[in-house]
Amino acid sequence: MRIANFRDDVLWAIAYKLGLDPAIEFLTDEGESLASYINAWVRRTWDDRDWPEWTQTLEFTPDSNHIVPYHSVPVGAAAPVYISRPLKVYLVDPLQSPYPIDTPFRLTEDGVWVGFDTGQTVFIKFVPPAPKFTSIAWDASTTYDKGDVTYGPGDGDCFTSLIHNNYGNDPSVGYLQVIPSAIIQRYMPPQPGVAGQPQKVDAYALPADAIIGTVPTLPAAGQQFSMTIQDKPGGGGVVIANVFYTVPASPTWTTIITGIGNALRAAPGLSAFTITDDVTNKKVTLQSNSNFRITTWALQGPGPTQKFQKQVQTQIYIAAVPPFQGQMQITELAIGTQQVLACADYVLTFIDIEGLTHTVEYESVQGDGVAQILLGLSAAISGSQDAFFQDVVVNLDTTLGTIDLITIGGIAIDGTVTPESSTFWQKVVFPYALIEPVCRGAYADALREAGQTDKALAEEQGALQEDADRANKAIAPAYTTFTDQQRSTPRYRTKPPVTAPGK
């Protein structure tokens, strides 16, 4: 059923079109003036179309003259209803039969004459009387009679009194409420982790421009190798070691490479490094489970002459990532005292990652408090036959009035409270299809009242066109190139007609 909010979608929409700010400068008489125009256009368009949003199909018992009075009590109902405009009369329940089972009827001064072919009961599809709307807010000091209309500023809807002497009963209390909810822990899937790898750098005792594998000139006695190492591969690193090695008398490649390795191993800042000597390839290999950088690797002497040596990074550093067991999603719903109602239906709706809906509900009884409602919802989850709820864990805190729902994956959870019925008030719904024609028509009447007749005439014509557009959208053409929405097929046709190409 497509309905609109009377305040936001209709009353305030017209006020904004008139240049008013209804939240600040909306007077009561201005609101009632617009409400009177709205009611006039609702009556004008109410039974103009057979819209499914506000038609009813109920079962009635005809009298001995085969007449169902306009004011009749449906079968199984406690109160009578008004048949404002009958649309169809069915011999049996139309929802239970695939065949054309409607029968001719005629309107009389006493009611709907349903013919001689009916049984004990008939089903009548009809439109009830047009509703009434108002902008006068409910007043706790006012006594309302049956049928009186008031306005609930809290939710922006209108309500009709169901009883006489209706005093002190707030109409906005006792209708659908949303249970506040919040995700207090996001779902994170488990991770297997990454082993990681150390960084390796080969420092050759060769000139920087030398080709690896060539036999360079043996360093002379007294020359000095120097190496500076930082703790970061990029700029801004801290020096963790300055290592020096002086070539001894009568050197050989074995003594030089071994001496460089021993000097590196003896440096305090490199205690966590693994240093490997390779005499054959004339290099030492530095290995560490961290990022590091050799900023200086050179051979100096004799004198201040410095020749940089070759270095090659053979393996980059990859930090190890430990395995993560993941975490569940925790959605917390809080039930306060305003949500504690007797004979109310508490519904939790879970929407899984595939878009499928899973629901559980608990109906409260007289005397239930927060603890009983929470326990009832928990029992509904544990006792559900839906396999989805086997993976839902429930934690209750009856003191705080919260229920934590622990689930796997990104599950959307909504909670609502709906009372079984209201003893005092009935909400007057505003049909969604009437928003445009009623708003434009009421706006036209307001312009006409202000003396702007030309503008009012254009708006009134637009209102009639809006009403026709609503009907055209509902009666979509069969199989157009822009949409796959299909027009309903006539009852005597099994498939829509096929038009030959070019015709």
C-alpha positions, 0 to 999 in steps of 0.5 A: 500500500503506497501512502504519503505523509500528510504533513511533509508530502501534502500540507507543507508542500503546498505551503512552500509553493505559496512562499510560506515557511510552515515550520516558522510562520504557518498560522492555524487559519492558514493551515485550515484553509489549505486543509479545506482545499485539500479535502475538496480535491480529495473528494474530487479525485477519491473515486475517480480511479480504481486504485488498489491502494485504498479499495477494499474487498470484503464479504457481506451477507445480502438481505432477503431482497438481495441487497447489501446496505451501504452501511453494513457489517462485513462477515466476521467484523465487529463494526460496520463499514460504509460502501461509498462506491461499489466497483465489483460484486463477486460470487466467491472470493476473487483471491481464491478463483482464477475464473471470472466470477463477478456478477452484475449489480445495481445501485438502489436507494437502500444499497447494492442489489447483487442479483439472484445468482449469489449464495449466502454471501457475496464479496464486494470490492468498493471504495469507502467514503473519502477521508478528511484531513485537518491541520489542527493539532491534537489538544489534550484538553479537548474531548473528541466525538466519534468521527472527529479528525485531529492532526498529530504534529509529531508524525505528521498524520491525521487521525479519526476518533473511533469513540465518543468522549475521546479525552486525553488519548494521544493519537500518536501513541500506539502506532508503528514505532521503530526500535533504535538500533546501531552496529557497535562492531563491524564484521571482519572476515578471518585472514590467513596471515602472511609469512613475510620475508627479510631484506637482503643486500649484497655488498661487493668489494668491487668498484661500483662500476665493476661487472660482477664476476670480474677479478678486480685489483686487490686493495692495498694495505692501509686502505679502508672500507667504510659502511654506513647503515640507516634503519629506513630504506628512504630518506630521514632514517637514523644511522644504526651503524658506522663500520670501518675495516682497514686492509692489513699487510699482505692482504688476500681476498679471504682476509679482506672479505672475512675481515669486513664480515667480522667488523659488521658482526661486531657492530652493536647496531647490527646485532639483529642482522645476519652477516654472511661472507662469500669469498668466492664472489668477493661480497658480504650479505646483510640480512635483516627482518626490517627495512634498512639502507646502506647509505655509504659503502666505499673504499678510501685511500690512500689519502682522501680519495674515496671509491664507492663499492657495488651493492645490490639488493637481492630481496625486499623486506615484507613484514609478516602479517599474523593470522586474524581470526576475524570478528562478528558483527554486533547489532544492538537494539534498545527497547525503552519504556516508550516501546513497552506496549501490551498486545503489541507485535515486536518484529525483528527483520534480518536482511542477509547479504543476498537480499533475503529477508528473515523475520522473527516476532514476539507478541507481548501480553498484558503486564510484559516489561522490557525483560519479558519482551527481550526474552520473548524475542530471544526465544523466537530466534532460538526457536525459529525453523529458519536455518538462518537463525542457527548462526545468530547469537543473542546477548541480553541486558535486561537492565539496560533494555538492550539486545545484542545480535551477533551475526556473520557478514554484513546483515541489516537488522531492523526492529519495529513495534506495532500494536494490535489495534488502537482503541481510540484512534484510526490513522487516516492515510493519504494515498500516494497517487493523490499527491500531485493532483491534490497538491496542484488543485489545492494550490490553485484554490489558494491562488484563486482566493488570493485573486490570482485567477490566471495562475489558478486556472493553469494549476487547476488544469495541471491538476487534472492532467496529473490525475490522468498521468497517474492512470496512464502510468498504471496502465502501462503498454504491453512490452515497450522498448523502454521497460519490461513492465507489462500491462495486465492482460484482459481476462478473456485474452491469454497473451498480449497481442503481437504487432507485426513489424512496420505496423 
